[in-house]
Amino acid sequence: MIVSIANRQSLRAPMVEIERIAWTPEQRALWDRVAAHPFERSDHALDFTARLARDHGWDLPFARDAIEEYRRFCFLAALSDTPVTPSEEIDAV
């Protein structure tokens, strides 16, 4: 259901869509809230995505990919019955 990353290079791989077919209404609502969070705002002086890229020496597309993986990680962490551990990139986000 969730695809995570093991290293920086894997972030550059094509993103895999999260399977929604078997989700409960609560899971769909949770994903919609996680997916809607605005990390990147061109109308705001403190753009988190740009700062993340700058602070970690990443290009903007890589920072965007890391944020998408962070969204997936948050969703997994909220639903998991066991502890989950983020990759270094997700932890940076």
KOLRO-548989 format. One record per residue (C-alpha): residue in three letters; residue number from 1; x, y, z. Coordinates in steps of 0.1 Angstrom, whole numbers. Example, Ala and Ser with C-alpha at 12.3 -4.5 7.8 and 13.67 -1.06 7.14 Angstrom:
2
['ala',1,[123,-45,78]]
['ser',2,[137,-11,71]]
END
This chain:
93
['met',1,[0,0,0]]
['ile',2,[28,25,9]]
['val',3,[61,28,-10]]
['ser',4,[90,41,11]]
['ile',5,[125,50,1]]
['ala',6,[158,35,12]]
['asn',7,[182,61,-3]]
['arg',8,[183,94,-20]]
['gln',9,[186,78,-55]]
['ser',10,[153,60,-51]]
['leu',11,[135,93,-47]]
['arg',12,[143,100,-83]]
['ala',13,[124,68,-94]]
['pro',14,[89,73,-107]]
['met',15,[64,78,-78]]
['val',16,[40,49,-72]]
['glu',17,[4,58,-66]]
['ile',18,[-10,48,-32]]
['glu',19,[-36,21,-37]]
['arg',20,[-70,35,-25]]
['ile',21,[-94,6,-34]]
['ala',22,[-96,-10,0]]
['trp',23,[-94,21,21]]
['thr',24,[-120,28,48]]
['pro',25,[-137,62,47]]
['glu',26,[-116,72,77]]
['gln',27,[-84,63,59]]
['arg',28,[-95,82,28]]
['ala',29,[-103,113,49]]
['leu',30,[-69,110,66]]
['trp',31,[-50,108,33]]
['asp',32,[-70,137,20]]
['arg',33,[-59,158,50]]
['val',34,[-22,147,47]]
['ala',35,[-22,153,9]]
['ala',36,[-37,188,13]]
['his',37,[-11,202,36]]
['pro',38,[6,231,18]]
['phe',39,[44,227,20]]
['glu',40,[51,249,-10]]
['arg',41,[34,283,-13]]
['ser',42,[46,308,-39]]
['asp',43,[26,335,-21]]
['his',44,[44,331,12]]
['ala',45,[79,344,21]]
['leu',46,[88,312,40]]
['asp',47,[84,285,14]]
['phe',48,[92,252,32]]
['thr',49,[101,233,0]]
['ala',50,[126,259,-11]]
['arg',51,[142,261,24]]
['leu',52,[144,223,26]]
['ala',53,[162,221,-7]]
['arg',54,[186,249,2]]
['asp',55,[194,236,37]]
['his',56,[201,200,25]]
['gly',57,[218,208,-8]]
['trp',58,[189,192,-28]]
['asp',59,[174,204,-60]]
['leu',60,[138,215,-59]]
['pro',61,[124,184,-76]]
['phe',62,[142,161,-51]]
['ala',63,[128,182,-22]]
['arg',64,[93,178,-36]]
['asp',65,[98,141,-39]]
['ala',66,[110,139,-3]]
['ile',67,[79,158,8]]
['glu',68,[57,134,-11]]
['glu',69,[74,105,6]]
['tyr',70,[70,123,40]]
['arg',71,[32,124,33]]
['arg',72,[32,87,27]]
['phe',73,[52,81,58]]
['cys',74,[29,102,80]]
['phe',75,[-1,82,66]]
['leu',76,[16,49,73]]
['ala',77,[27,60,108]]
['ala',78,[-9,71,117]]
['leu',79,[-23,38,106]]
['ser',80,[4,14,117]]
['asp',81,[0,-8,148]]
['thr',82,[38,-10,150]]
['pro',83,[65,17,152]]
['val',84,[78,29,119]]
['thr',85,[111,46,112]]
['pro',86,[117,72,85]]
['ser',87,[146,72,60]]
['glu',88,[172,100,64]]
['glu',89,[154,121,37]]
['ile',90,[120,117,53]]
['asp',91,[134,125,87]]
['ala',92,[149,157,72]]
['val',93,[115,168,61]]
END
